[in-house]
Amino acid sequence: RVWSSSLEATQLLPENANACLLAGECLAELRKLNDSAQYYQRAVELDPSMEQKLKNAMEKNRLSQEFMEIAKSSGFSGDTLRLALDVAA
């Protein structure tokens, strides 16, 4: 429910960097990493001072996405991969 509210906030306040930040965080928790990265990037575009704050989160998303792609190519299911990332976090 929180993630849908955060996405609605970005629609109501498309120029609000904090709304984009919250949406990115919620989507990252759901392992929707590509979507999360887009919202993080939009937050930085709207407020460049967020770049340093989001640097680690964006890097974690990128590494997690790489891990998932490698594991998928090895035959692991999406559910197994999400579980592995949850355990690793």
Salt bridges, closest charged atoms under 4 A:
GLU15 OE2 - ARG42 NH2 3.07
GLU45 OE1 - ARG42 NH1 3.53
GLU59 OE2 - ARG62 NH2 2.62
GLU66 OE2 - ARG62 NH1 2.30
ASP79 OD1 - ARG82 NH2 2.79
ASP86 OD1 - ARG31 NH2 2.97
